[in-house]
């Protein structure tokens, strides 16, 4: 093999390496973006879980606050709506894949 053909072969290999490097950099950027998105999702879900765990405390506070019956019914309805929303979040989290 003469010198020119060896140089051409090295150039082809170098171009391939550069191509692979650029592809790897694009994949890395996508993975980092996905990681950041998943980290935000996990943080949000932790906040939602924390809110859910505080629900018994909220119920205890609500039952200890003296209010008239109409206000109690309205407050109970709002709490029920919150609980339903939390249940939906839990169902969503249960079906999500990480």
NORNOR-V889732 format. One record per backbone hydrogen bond with DSSP energy under -1.0 kcal/mol. NH is the residue of the N-H (numbers start at 1). CO is the residue of the C=O. If there is no record, write none. Layout:
BEGIN
nh->NH co->CO
nh->NH co->CO
END
This chain:
BEGIN
nh->6 co->2
nh->7 co->3
nh->8 co->4
nh->9 co->5
nh->10 co->6
nh->11 co->7
nh->12 co->8
nh->13 co->9
nh->14 co->10
nh->15 co->11
nh->16 co->12
nh->17 co->13
nh->18 co->14
nh->19 co->15
nh->20 co->16
nh->21 co->17
nh->22 co->18
nh->23 co->19
nh->24 co->20
nh->25 co->21
nh->26 co->22
nh->27 co->23
nh->28 co->24
nh->29 co->25
nh->30 co->26
nh->31 co->27
nh->32 co->28
nh->33 co->29
nh->34 co->30
nh->35 co->31
nh->36 co->32
nh->37 co->33
nh->38 co->34
nh->39 co->35
nh->40 co->36
nh->41 co->37
nh->42 co->38
nh->43 co->39
nh->44 co->40
nh->45 co->41
nh->46 co->42
nh->47 co->43
nh->48 co->44
nh->49 co->45
nh->50 co->46
nh->51 co->47
nh->52 co->48
nh->53 co->49
nh->54 co->50
nh->55 co->52
nh->58 co->54
nh->59 co->55
nh->60 co->56
nh->61 co->57
nh->62 co->58
nh->63 co->59
nh->64 co->60
nh->72 co->68
nh->73 co->69
nh->74 co->70
nh->75 co->71
nh->76 co->72
nh->77 co->73
nh->78 co->74
nh->79 co->75
nh->80 co->76
nh->81 co->77
nh->82 co->78
nh->83 co->79
nh->84 co->80
nh->85 co->81
nh->86 co->82
nh->87 co->83
nh->88 co->84
nh->89 co->85
nh->90 co->86
nh->91 co->87
nh->92 co->88
nh->93 co->89
nh->94 co->90
nh->95 co->91
nh->96 co->92
END
